[in-house]
Protein backbone atom coordinates (compact mmCIF):
# COMPACT_ATOMS: atom_id res chain seq x y z
CA UNK A 1 0.00 0.00 0.00
CA UNK A 2 1.38 3.39 -0.97
CA UNK A 3 1.18 6.45 1.20
CA UNK A 4 -0.93 9.29 -0.11
CA UNK A 5 1.10 12.38 -0.98
CA UNK A 6 0.15 15.80 0.35
CA UNK A 7 1.00 18.93 -1.59
CA UNK A 8 1.13 22.45 -0.23
CA UNK A 9 -1.31 24.99 -1.67
CA UNK A 10 1.58 27.13 -2.93
CA UNK A 11 2.94 24.18 -4.91
CA UNK A 12 -0.45 23.46 -6.49
CA UNK A 13 -0.95 27.11 -7.40
CA UNK A 14 2.51 27.35 -8.94
CA UNK A 15 1.90 24.32 -11.14
CA UNK A 16 -1.51 25.54 -12.26
CA UNK A 17 -0.08 28.98 -13.09
CA UNK A 18 2.73 27.36 -15.08
CA UNK A 19 0.12 25.52 -17.15
CA UNK A 20 -2.17 28.53 -17.57
CA UNK A 21 0.65 30.82 -18.69
CA UNK A 22 1.97 28.27 -21.15
CA UNK A 23 5.32 27.74 -19.46
CA UNK A 24 4.63 24.00 -19.44
CA UNK A 25 1.91 21.75 -20.73
CA UNK A 26 -0.26 19.68 -18.44
CA UNK A 27 1.48 16.54 -19.70
CA UNK A 28 4.91 17.97 -18.87
CA UNK A 29 3.82 18.99 -15.38
CA UNK A 30 2.22 15.64 -14.64
CA UNK A 31 5.22 13.71 -15.95
CA UNK A 32 7.74 15.88 -14.07
CA UNK A 33 5.94 15.62 -10.73
CA UNK A 34 4.48 12.13 -11.19
CA UNK A 35 0.89 13.36 -11.03
CA UNK A 36 -2.19 11.88 -12.61
CA UNK A 37 -3.99 14.12 -15.08
CA UNK A 38 -7.34 14.00 -13.19
CA UNK A 39 -5.60 15.21 -10.02
CA UNK A 40 -4.06 18.15 -11.86
CA UNK A 41 -7.37 18.93 -13.59
CA UNK A 42 -9.07 19.03 -10.17
CA UNK A 43 -6.44 21.47 -8.89
CA UNK A 44 -6.87 23.67 -11.96
CA UNK A 45 -10.67 23.65 -11.69
CA UNK A 46 -10.50 24.58 -8.00
CA UNK A 47 -8.00 27.35 -8.76
CA UNK A 48 -10.19 28.84 -11.48
CA UNK A 49 -13.35 28.49 -9.39
CA UNK A 50 -11.88 30.31 -6.40
CA UNK A 51 -9.84 32.94 -8.29
CA UNK A 52 -12.60 35.60 -8.06
CA UNK A 53 -12.40 35.40 -4.25
CA UNK A 54 -9.04 37.12 -4.42
CA UNK A 55 -10.66 40.29 -5.72
CA UNK A 56 -13.81 40.00 -3.61
CA UNK A 57 -12.14 40.85 -0.31
CA UNK A 58 -10.41 44.07 0.54
CA UNK A 59 -6.95 43.83 2.07
CA UNK A 60 -6.58 44.86 5.68
CA UNK A 61 -10.09 43.85 6.71
CA UNK A 62 -9.13 40.68 8.55
CA UNK A 63 -9.76 42.22 11.97
CA UNK A 64 -13.22 43.54 11.09
CA UNK A 65 -15.24 41.11 13.31
CA UNK A 66 -13.13 42.00 16.37
CA UNK A 67 -13.51 45.70 15.66
CA UNK A 68 -17.30 45.36 15.32
CA UNK A 69 -17.51 43.49 18.63
CA UNK A 70 -15.39 46.15 20.32
CA UNK A 71 -17.61 48.95 18.98
CA UNK A 72 -20.78 47.12 20.04
CA UNK A 73 -19.43 46.81 23.60
CA UNK A 74 -18.56 50.51 23.59
CA UNK A 75 -22.07 51.46 22.40
CA UNK A 76 -23.60 49.29 25.13
CA UNK A 77 -21.42 50.84 27.82
CA UNK A 78 -22.15 54.40 26.66
CA UNK A 79 -25.88 53.68 26.50
CA UNK A 80 -25.83 52.43 30.10
CA UNK A 81 -23.88 55.50 31.22
CA UNK A 82 -26.32 57.78 29.46
CA UNK A 83 -29.33 56.04 31.04
CA UNK A 84 -27.72 56.29 34.47
CA UNK A 85 -27.09 60.01 33.92
CA UNK A 86 -30.74 60.60 32.97
CA UNK A 87 -32.16 59.05 36.15
CA UNK A 88 -33.13 61.63 38.75
CA UNK A 89 -31.04 61.50 41.86
CA UNK A 90 -32.84 60.86 45.09
CA UNK A 91 -31.24 62.12 48.26
Phi and psi in degrees as GROMACS dihedral restraints (atoms count N, CA, C in turn):
[ dihedral_restraints ]
;  ai    aj    ak    al  type     phi  dphi    fc
    3     4     5     6     1   -94.2    20    10
    4     5     6     7     1   148.5    20    10
    6     7     8     9     1   -80.2    20    10
    7     8     9    10     1   138.7    20    10
    9    10    11    12     1   -72.7    20    10
   10    11    12    13     1   133.0    20    10
   12    13    14    15     1   -85.9    20    10
   13    14    15    16     1   144.0    20    10
   15    16    17    18     1  -114.5    20    10
   16    17    18    19     1   134.2    20    10
   18    19    20    21     1  -116.4    20    10
   19    20    21    22     1   142.4    20    10
   21    22    23    24     1   -73.3    20    10
   22    23    24    25     1   150.3    20    10
   24    25    26    27     1   -58.0    20    10
   25    26    27    28     1   -35.9    20    10
   27    28    29    30     1   -63.0    20    10
   28    29    30    31     1   -39.6    20    10
   30    31    32    33     1   -64.2    20    10
   31    32    33    34     1   -46.3    20    10
   33    34    35    36     1   -60.8    20    10
   34    35    36    37     1   -45.7    20    10
   36    37    38    39     1   -62.7    20    10
   37    38    39    40     1   -41.5    20    10
   39    40    41    42     1   -61.7    20    10
   40    41    42    43     1   -43.4    20    10
   42    43    44    45     1   -65.9    20    10
   43    44    45    46     1   -42.1    20    10
   45    46    47    48     1   -64.4    20    10
   46    47    48    49     1   -41.3    20    10
   48    49    50    51     1   -65.0    20    10
   49    50    51    52     1   -39.2    20    10
   51    52    53    54     1   -58.2    20    10
   52    53    54    55     1   -41.2    20    10
   54    55    56    57     1   -71.9    20    10
   55    56    57    58     1   -42.1    20    10
   57    58    59    60     1   -66.3    20    10
   58    59    60    61     1   -35.2    20    10
   60    61    62    63     1   -84.9    20    10
   61    62    63    64     1    -7.2    20    10
   63    64    65    66     1    86.0    20    10
   64    65    66    67     1    10.8    20    10
   66    67    68    69     1   -64.0    20    10
   67    68    69    70     1   -43.0    20    10
   69    70    71    72     1  -139.1    20    10
   70    71    72    73     1   155.9    20    10
   72    73    74    75     1   -85.5    20    10
   73    74    75    76     1   165.5    20    10
   75    76    77    78     1   -60.9    20    10
   76    77    78    79     1   -39.5    20    10
   78    79    80    81     1   -62.6    20    10
   79    80    81    82     1   -41.6    20    10
   81    82    83    84     1   -64.1    20    10
   82    83    84    85     1   -44.2    20    10
   84    85    86    87     1   -63.4    20    10
   85    86    87    88     1   -46.5    20    10
   87    88    89    90     1   -63.9    20    10
   88    89    90    91     1   -41.3    20    10
   90    91    92    93     1   -66.5    20    10
   91    92    93    94     1   -44.5    20    10
   93    94    95    96     1   -63.7    20    10
   94    95    96    97     1   -37.9    20    10
   96    97    98    99     1  -108.0    20    10
   97    98    99   100     1    10.0    20    10
   99   100   101   102     1    53.6    20    10
  100   101   102   103     1    52.4    20    10
  102   103   104   105     1  -108.5    20    10
  103   104   105   106     1   153.9    20    10
  105   106   107   108     1   -88.4    20    10
  106   107   108   109     1   145.0    20    10
  108   109   110   111     1   -57.2    20    10
  109   110   111   112     1   -42.6    20    10
  111   112   113   114     1   -62.0    20    10
  112   113   114   115     1   -32.3    20    10
  114   115   116   117     1   -65.7    20    10
  115   116   117   118     1   -47.9    20    10
  117   118   119   120     1   -64.1    20    10
  118   119   120   121     1   -39.8    20    10
  120   121   122   123     1   -62.8    20    10
  121   122   123   124     1   -36.2    20    10
  123   124   125   126     1   -66.4    20    10
  124   125   126   127     1   -41.8    20    10
  126   127   128   129     1   -61.4    20    10
  127   128   129   130     1   -45.2    20    10
  129   130   131   132     1   -64.2    20    10
  130   131   132   133     1   -43.2    20    10
  132   133   134   135     1   -63.0    20    10
  133   134   135   136     1   -42.0    20    10
  135   136   137   138     1   -64.5    20    10
  136   137   138   139     1   -41.8    20    10
  138   139   140   141     1   -60.3    20    10
  139   140   141   142     1   -48.3    20    10
  141   142   143   144     1   -68.9    20    10
  142   143   144   145     1   -35.0    20    10
  144   145   146   147     1   -66.3    20    10
  145   146   147   148     1   -39.8    20    10
  147   148   149   150     1   -95.3    20    10
  148   149   150   151     1    -2.2    20    10
  150   151   152   153     1   -58.0    20    10
  151   152   153   154     1   -40.7    20    10
  153   154   155   156     1   -61.3    20    10
  154   155   156   157     1   -22.7    20    10
  156   157   158   159     1   -61.9    20    10
  157   158   159   160     1   -27.9    20    10
  159   160   161   162     1   -61.4    20    10
  160   161   162   163     1   -39.1    20    10
  162   163   164   165     1   -92.2    20    10
  163   164   165   166     1    -7.4    20    10
  165   166   167   168     1   -78.8    20    10
  166   167   168   169     1   -29.4    20    10
  168   169   170   171     1  -100.8    20    10
  169   170   171   172     1   150.0    20    10
  171   172   173   174     1   -98.2    20    10
  172   173   174   175     1   133.8    20    10
  174   175   176   177     1   -61.8    20    10
  175   176   177   178     1   147.3    20    10
  177   178   179   180     1    84.7    20    10
  178   179   180   181     1     9.4    20    10
  180   181   182   183     1  -106.8    20    10
  181   182   183   184     1    17.2    20    10
  183   184   185   186     1   -67.6    20    10
  184   185   186   187     1   -24.9    20    10
  186   187   188   189     1   -96.9    20    10
  187   188   189   190     1    12.7    20    10
  189   190   191   192     1   -59.0    20    10
  190   191   192   193     1   -46.2    20    10
  192   193   194   195     1   -60.2    20    10
  193   194   195   196     1   -38.9    20    10
  195   196   197   198     1   -66.2    20    10
  196   197   198   199     1   -39.6    20    10
  198   199   200   201     1   -65.9    20    10
  199   200   201   202     1   -41.1    20    10
  201   202   203   204     1   -62.2    20    10
  202   203   204   205     1   -45.1    20    10
  204   205   206   207     1   -61.7    20    10
  205   206   207   208     1   -41.3    20    10
  207   208   209   210     1   -63.1    20    10
  208   209   210   211     1   -43.6    20    10
  210   211   212   213     1   -66.8    20    10
  211   212   213   214     1   -37.3    20    10
  213   214   215   216     1   -63.7    20    10
  214   215   216   217     1   -40.8    20    10
  216   217   218   219     1   -63.2    20    10
  217   218   219   220     1   -41.1    20    10
  219   220   221   222     1   -64.3    20    10
  220   221   222   223     1   -42.8    20    10
  222   223   224   225     1   -62.2    20    10
  223   224   225   226     1   -43.0    20    10
  225   226   227   228     1   -61.2    20    10
  226   227   228   229     1   -44.6    20    10
  228   229   230   231     1   -64.0    20    10
  229   230   231   232     1   -45.4    20    10
  231   232   233   234     1   -65.3    20    10
  232   233   234   235     1   -35.7    20    10
  234   235   236   237     1   -64.6    20    10
  235   236   237   238     1   -43.0    20    10
  237   238   239   240     1   -63.7    20    10
  238   239   240   241     1   -41.8    20    10
  240   241   242   243     1   -63.7    20    10
  241   242   243   244     1   -40.2    20    10
  243   244   245   246     1   -66.5    20    10
  244   245   246   247     1   -42.3    20    10
  246   247   248   249     1   -62.7    20    10
  247   248   249   250     1   -41.0    20    10
  249   250   251   252     1   -65.6    20    10
  250   251   252   253     1   -35.4    20    10
  252   253   254   255     1   -71.9    20    10
  253   254   255   256     1   -26.9    20    10
  255   256   257   258     1   -78.7    20    10
  256   257   258   259     1   -25.9    20    10
  258   259   260   261     1   -64.7    20    10
  259   260   261   262     1   135.1    20    10
  261   262   263   264     1   -69.7    20    10
  262   263   264   265     1   141.1    20    10
  264   265   266   267     1   -83.5    20    10
  265   266   267   268     1   134.8    20    10
  267   268   269   270     1  -110.6    20    10
  268   269   270   271     1   129.6    20    10
